[in-house]
Amino acid sequence: MIGALETEVLSSLRDLEEAPAREVRKALERNGTRVAYTTVATILGRLYEKGLVRRRRETCRGGERYVYRPVEVDQKYLLNLLKGVVAMFGPAGVVHLNEEIAKLNPSEERELRRRLGLD
């Protein structure tokens, strides 16, 4: 599972498609989340370790940096995650999950449905 800030970082990276930590931090700030560059870099490193983002090295003014891009999450992973929510939280977890899905904008809902293989 990933935390709330990790989710925001991953969402911003998905919107950017590919970006270094500094660009992700700027995108977060534009969306109202103020966080230090070092925090974003740390979170991207954790997402990399969890296999949710890929990274490559790139030469820049100050030397080198990582450029990150989100990994397409396997449908099997998402289904196992959903099963885990049901197993761990029971009916209350399902209700909460439905409430969160209802908050998605149409493009996010379409993307979720696509990833789950429902469309």
C-alpha positions as CSV (number, residue, x, y, z in Angstrom):
1,M,0.0,0.0,0.0
2,I,1.1,3.6,-0.5
3,G,0.4,6.6,1.6
4,A,-1.6,9.8,0.8
5,L,1.5,11.9,-0.2
6,E,2.9,9.0,-2.2
7,T,-0.4,8.8,-4.1
8,E,-0.3,12.6,-4.8
9,V,3.3,12.3,-6.1
10,L,2.4,9.4,-8.3
11,S,-0.7,11.2,-9.6
12,S,1.4,14.3,-10.4
13,L,4.0,12.2,-12.2
14,R,1.3,10.4,-14.2
15,D,0.0,13.8,-15.3
16,L,3.5,14.8,-16.3
17,E,4.2,11.4,-17.9
18,E,8.0,11.7,-17.2
19,A,9.8,14.3,-15.0
20,P,12.6,14.8,-12.5
21,A,11.7,15.4,-8.8
22,R,11.9,19.2,-9.2
23,E,9.1,19.2,-11.8
24,V,7.0,16.8,-9.8
25,R,7.3,19.2,-6.8
26,K,6.2,22.1,-9.0
27,A,3.2,20.2,-10.2
28,L,2.3,19.3,-6.6
29,E,2.5,23.0,-5.6
30,R,0.3,24.0,-8.6
31,N,-2.3,21.5,-7.2
32,G,-2.1,23.1,-3.7
33,T,0.4,20.7,-2.0
34,R,3.4,22.4,-0.7
35,V,6.3,20.1,0.1
36,A,10.1,20.3,0.1
37,Y,12.1,19.1,-2.9
38,T,13.9,16.6,-0.7
39,T,10.6,15.1,0.4
40,V,9.5,14.6,-3.2
41,A,12.9,13.1,-4.1
42,T,12.6,10.7,-1.1
43,I,9.1,9.7,-2.1
44,L,10.0,9.0,-5.7
45,G,12.9,6.9,-4.4
46,R,10.4,4.8,-2.3
47,L,8.0,4.5,-5.2
48,Y,11.0,3.3,-7.3
49,E,11.8,0.7,-4.7
50,K,8.1,-0.5,-4.6
51,G,8.2,-0.9,-8.4
52,L,5.6,1.8,-9.1
53,V,8.0,4.1,-11.1
54,R,10.9,3.7,-13.3
55,R,13.9,6.0,-13.5
56,R,16.8,6.9,-15.7
57,R,19.8,9.1,-15.2
58,E,20.1,12.3,-17.1
59,T,22.9,14.8,-17.3
60,C,21.9,18.3,-16.1
61,R,23.5,21.6,-15.1
62,G,24.6,20.4,-11.7
63,G,25.7,16.9,-12.8
64,E,23.2,14.1,-13.0
65,R,19.6,13.6,-11.9
66,Y,16.9,10.9,-12.1
67,V,14.0,11.3,-14.4
68,Y,11.0,9.3,-13.3
69,R,8.0,7.8,-15.1
70,P,5.1,5.8,-13.8
71,V,4.9,2.1,-14.4
72,E,1.8,0.7,-15.9
73,V,0.3,-1.2,-13.0
74,D,-0.5,-4.8,-13.8
75,Q,-4.3,-5.6,-13.7
76,K,-3.5,-8.6,-11.5
77,Y,-1.8,-6.3,-8.9
78,L,-4.9,-4.1,-8.8
79,L,-7.3,-7.0,-8.5
80,N,-5.2,-8.4,-5.6
81,L,-5.2,-5.0,-4.0
82,L,-9.0,-4.9,-4.2
83,K,-9.2,-8.4,-2.8
84,G,-6.9,-7.2,0.1
85,V,-9.2,-4.3,0.9
86,V,-12.2,-6.6,1.1
87,A,-10.3,-9.2,3.2
88,M,-8.8,-6.6,5.5
89,F,-11.7,-4.2,6.0
90,G,-14.8,-6.1,5.0
91,P,-18.0,-4.3,4.0
92,A,-16.9,-1.0,5.5
93,G,-13.8,-1.0,3.3
94,V,-15.8,-1.6,0.2
95,V,-18.2,1.3,1.1
96,H,-15.2,3.6,1.7
97,L,-13.6,2.5,-1.6
98,N,-16.8,3.2,-3.4
99,E,-17.0,6.6,-1.8
100,E,-13.4,7.4,-3.0
101,I,-14.1,6.2,-6.5
102,A,-17.2,8.5,-6.6
103,K,-14.8,11.4,-6.0
104,L,-12.8,10.7,-9.1
105,N,-13.1,13.0,-12.1
106,P,-14.4,11.2,-15.3
107,S,-10.9,10.8,-16.8
108,E,-9.5,9.2,-13.6
109,E,-12.5,6.9,-13.4
110,R,-12.1,5.9,-17.1
111,E,-8.4,5.2,-16.4
112,L,-9.2,3.1,-13.4
113,R,-11.8,1.1,-15.3
114,R,-9.3,0.6,-18.2
115,R,-6.6,-0.7,-15.8
116,L,-9.0,-3.1,-14.2
117,G,-10.0,-4.4,-17.6
118,L,-13.6,-3.2,-17.1
119,D,-13.8,-1.3,-20.4
